[in-house]
Amino acid sequence: MLKTGWLNEPQRHTRWLIIGLFAIIIVLDFLTPPPYALGFLYTGPILLASSRLSRSATLQVTILGTGLTLLNLFIPNAEWMNLSSVINRTLMALVLVVTGWLSERNLCNEEAIARQKAQLQAQQHLASVREDFVSTLTHDLKTPLLGAIETLKSLQQEKYGAVTAAQQKVFAAIVRSHENSLALIETLLDVYRNDTEGVRLKRAPVELAALAEEVIVTLSDLASKRRVDVGLSYGESNSRSPVWVNGDALQLRRVFTNLLTNAINSCPRGGKVEIVLESDSSYQVVKIVDNGRGITPDELPRLFERFYQGHSDRQSMGSGLGLYLTRQIIEAHGGIVWGKNRFSSGEATERSQRGAAFGFRLPVHQRSEQLSSQP
């Protein structure tokens, strides 16, 4: 019935089991009186062959079971003239054919799932290897950059001889370039570390207004260079009030820096950026609003994706990591972050009315009132 020259030991056992089942079913079916038909029992060997043997073996078992079911119309008694026997046997033959077909389809689906699983595992392994490579590469790049920066600063300090004013400008430009590269490398390292290990937070009471003021001072040179005015307001009250959250000051400072840098770079010369701090009973809300070109509709859903730089001028100078890192940090704090246009489509008619608003929301510190009352 089945070729077994290339079968392994479990398949040989399955073959003999199927042969034994066939023998038992043949005896029961052919010795049972005509009103009864036991051909449906051949579904057992068919399913067994489908689960343990090849497709060709399953086909052979299906054909053999179907043939034996129909053969019982002629042997041992001529039942082919009995309409009810013919109908019963025909229906059973159809059941066996459908069982074989469904078994074949199930086997095809299982093989497709196995292939997709193998492809997914290969892709996951490749992604893991790629991320490990990038992490190792960026980590190794930090050492020569730090060495180059320190050497250039030594030259600026004239530790190796006199330096002209023109040379000082050149050294300063190179140092800024190396520091920007170092900041990008550190951001990339943090992104991969956060993806694999999660964002590590050292929580403590943090006053967001003071943090915003520090970042504004830090980025004052960038704002001056681009002739962008940066302001700070407190919502509708516009009066300075403490804005406390329970968070990591270093990580939240990076959030302010990323969003404010993004806003300054998106503004035209003479533009304006405003940090707006708002509070309610449950959340502290921070908005960074600019009057730049705004965000195109196709950019909105992808603003916080890793390495996404967009198609406008907004992120053309960046790596596409700043907003992604911002989202990681805010979500680790239990907050949400968003980006949108200041005005809906068609509402902003003048150039001064354009712009985007990025913001985030964090839970209020439970003891914020006590903290605010402290001197």
N, C-alpha and C positions, 0 to 999 in steps of 0.2 A: 504493500500500500504506500509506504513512504520510503524514500531513499535514505539510508543511514550511514553511508560510508564516511561522511565528513562530520557527523554529529558527535558532540561531546557526551560525556557520561550522563548529565542531567537530561539532555535531549533524548538520549536513548531510553532512559526510564520513562519519559513522557510518551515516547512512541509506543512502548510496550503497554503502558497504561491505557492509551487510546485504543490499541488493538483489543485489549481485554474488555474495555467498555463496549466496543463494537460487537464483540462476540456475545456479550450478555444481552445487549439490546436486540440483536438479530434473533436470538433464541426467544426472548420475550415477545417480540413483535410478530414473528412468523408463527408462533404457537398460540397466540391470542385469538379468540374467536373473531370473526369478521366485524361484528358491531363495534369492537374496540380497536383503537389504533394507538400505538406507542411510539410512532416515529418521531414525536417531539423530543424524545429522550436523546436524539442525536445532537441536540443543541449543546449538551455537556461536552462531548468530544470536540465540537467546533470551537467553543469558547476556550477549552484547554489548549488546543493547537494554536489559537490566536495569541494567547498569553505567553506561551513558552516556545513555540516553533516559528518557522518562517512563514511568509505570506503564501508561498507556493504550497507548503504543507497544509495551511488553513484552507486553501482553495481545494486541494485534493480531498480533505476530510469533508468539506461541504458538498462537493460533487458526489462523493461516495455515500454520504448519509441521505442525500436527496434521491439518488438512484435506488438505494435499498428500500426507501419508503415507497417509491412508485413500483418497485419490483414486487412488493407484497400484494399488488393487485392481480398478479398472474401466478405467483407461487406462494404457498402450496396449493391454493384453490383459485379458480378463475373468478375473481371478484370485479373484473373490469366492466362486467355488464350490470353491476349493482351501482345505481346512480349515487346513493348515499356514501358508499365506500369510495367511489371515484372522487366525490367532492371532499370527503375527509382527507384522503391521501394527498389530493392536490393542494389543499390548504396547508397541510403539514409540510409539503415540499416547499411551498412559498415561504412558510415560517423559517425553514432551514436556510433558504437562500437569503432572506432578509437578515437572519442572524449572522451569516457569513459576511454579508456586505457591511453590516454595522460593525462587526469585529474588525474588518479591514479599515473602515473609516476611523475607528477608535485608535487602531495601531498607527495610522498616519498622523492623527492628532498628537499622540504621545511622542512620536518621533519629531514632529515639528516643535513641540514644547521643549523637548530635550535639546534640540538645536538652538532654539532661542535662549534657553538657559545657559548653554555653553557659550554662546556669543555674548550674553550679558556678563557672565563671569570673566570672559576674556577682556571685555571693555572695562569692567571694574578694575581688573588687575592692571590694565594699561593705564587707566586714570591714576591709580595708586602709584605706579612706577613713575609716571610723568610728574605727579605732584611731589613725590619724594625727590626727584631730580631737580625740579625747580627750587624746592626748599633748600636742598644742599647747595645748589649753585649760588642762590642769592646769599646764603649764609657765608659762603666762601668769598663772595665778592666784597663783603663788608670790610675785611681786613686790609686789602690793598687800598681801598678808598679812604679808610681812616688814616692809614699811613701817609697817603698823598696829601690829605687835608692838613695833617700835622706838619708835614714838611713845608707846605706852602705857607702856613702861618709862621713857621720859623723864618722863612725867607722874608715875609712881610715885617717881621720884628727885627730884621737886619742882623740875625745871629751869624750869618755867613758872609757879611759884608754889606756895604752901602747899597741901597735900592733907590732908584729914581722914582719920581711921582708917576711917570708913565708905567713903569714896571709895577708899582703898587696897584694901579688900576687893573692891570692884566692879572696879577695874582688874585686880587679880590674877585674878579669875574670867574676865574678858574675855581676858586674856593666855593663860590655860590653854586657853580655848576656841579661840583662834586658833592656838595651838601644836598642839593636837590636829588641827585642820583642816590645818595645814601638814604634820604627820606623815602624815596620810591622803593628801594630794596627792603627797608624796614616795614613799609606798608604791605608789600607783597608777602614777606615772612609772616606778618601778623594775620593776614587774610588766610593763608594756608594753615597756620596754627589754629586759628579760630574754627576753620572748617573741620579739622580733625579732632581737636581737643575741647572746643568750645571757648568762649571768651572768659578769661580769668579776671574776676572783679575783686577789688579790695574796697568793700563798701564802707562808707562813712557819711555823715551829714555833709552835703555839698550845697552851697549857695550859688544858684545859677547866675544871678545878676552879677556877682563878683567875678565869676568865671568868664562871663561874656565880656566884661570890661577888660579883663586881662588879655583875652584873645584880640580884642579891638586894638589894644596898644601893641601887641606883638605883630599884627598885620598892618600897622600904620604905614610902614615903608611901602608895602605893596599897594595900599590904597592911594598913597601920595603919588607913586609912580604912574598909576593909571588915572589919577585925578578923580577918584571916586570918594564921595563923602559917606562916611559910615556913622550911623547914629544908633541910639539905644532908647527905647520907649517901653512903657509899662501898660499897654493896652488902653482902655477907655479912661482910666483914672490918670494915667501919665504921671504918676507919683512913685518915687522910688520905694519899693517894698521888698523885703526879703523873699526869695523864692527857693525854698529848701526841698531837696530830694535826698533819698538814700542811695548813693551811687559811688562810682569810682571817679574821683576828680580828674585823674590823668586821662582816662578813656573819654570822659565827657568833654574835656578840653579838646581832644582830637576831633570830636563831633563838631564842636563849634568852629574849629579851625577849618575842617573840610567844607562845611556848609558856607562859611563866610568867604573862604577863598574862592569857592565855586561861584558865589554871587558877585564878588568883586571882578573876577575874570569875565563874567558875562555882561557886565555893564559897559556902556560906551563911555568915552571920556566926558567928564562932567556929570556922570551918573550918580545915583544915590542908592545906598543899601541901608536897610533899617532892621535891627534886631528888636522884635516885639516879644515881651514877656507877659504872659497872662496866667492867672491862677483861678481855680475854683475849689470847691470843697474836696475834690478827689484827685485832681491832676494839675500838674504844672505844664504849661504849653509854651513852647518857644517857636517863633516864626522868624525866618530870615527872608526879607522881601527885597527885590531889586527891580530896577526899571530897564532891564535889558530886553533882548529880543523875545523872551518867553520860550516856551517849550512847544515843539510841534506835536500834533496828535499821535503820530506813530512812536514818538519817544516816550510818552507818558507811561505806558505799561512797563517799560524796560529800564527806567531811570536807575534803579537800584540793583541791576544785574551785574555780575562780575565781568569786568573788562568791557562793559558797554560804554561807548564814547558818544553815541548819538550822531546825528547828521548835521547839526547846526554848530554855531560857534561856541555854544555853552561849554562843552567839555573837550573842545578840540585840542587844548593844551595839556590835558590830563591823561592818566593811564586807564581810566575807567574803574579804578579801585576805590577811590575816595568815598563815593556814595555807597558802594557795596560794604565797605568797612563801617561806615556810619550806621547802616541798617543792622549789621551784626551787633554793634555795641548797644544800640538802643533796644533791640529785641532782647538782648541779654539782661537789660535792666527792667524788663517787663513792660516796655513802652512800645509805641508805634511811630513810624516815620513816614512822611509823605512828601510829594512834590506836585505842584500844579501851577497853572497860570493864574496870575492875579485877577484876570477878568475873563469871562466866558467869551467864546468866539463871536466877534462882531461888536462886543461891548466897548473894547478899547479902540478908539478912533485916532487918538493922537499918540505920537511917539512917547510922550511922557507918561502915558497910561499903560504902556506895555510892561512886561516883566513877569517874573515867576516868584512863587512863594514856596520855599522849602521849610519844613517844620517837623517837630517831634513832640510827643507827649509822654510824660513820665508820672508815675504815681507820686502824690504828695507825701513827704516825710510825715510819719504819724505824730511826731513831736515837734512839728514845724512851729507851732505857736510858742512853745517853751524856748525854742532856739531863737526865735525872733525877739523875744523879750530880754535875751541875754545882752549885756553891754558889749 
